[in-house]
Amino acid sequence: MAKRREAEQEMSFEDAIAKLESVVDALEGGQLTLEESLKLFEQGMALRAVCEAKLEQAETAIKALLETSPGVVSEVDFEAEDA
């Protein structure tokens, strides 16, 4: 179990979100036993935590890049551009 969590921590955000989506699909499929569902739910929660941590790291990096002078950070709202 510990090895799986370490492997999940090493995943890229994209890999973790893809695996999380497959877990959600399996849970929504309704073909699992209660025990299987609980195991997948636990895995999904761990993957959610990995994704959240990766997003927080990215946000921290972006804020650092937006720093205009020592100790001053300019936050910019992210908006989707229309393609």
Secondary structure, DSSP 8 states (H G I E B T S, - for coil): -HHHHHHHHHS-HHHHHHHHHHHHHHHHHT-S-HHHHHHHHHHHHHHHHHHHHHHHHHHHHHHHHTEEETTEE----------
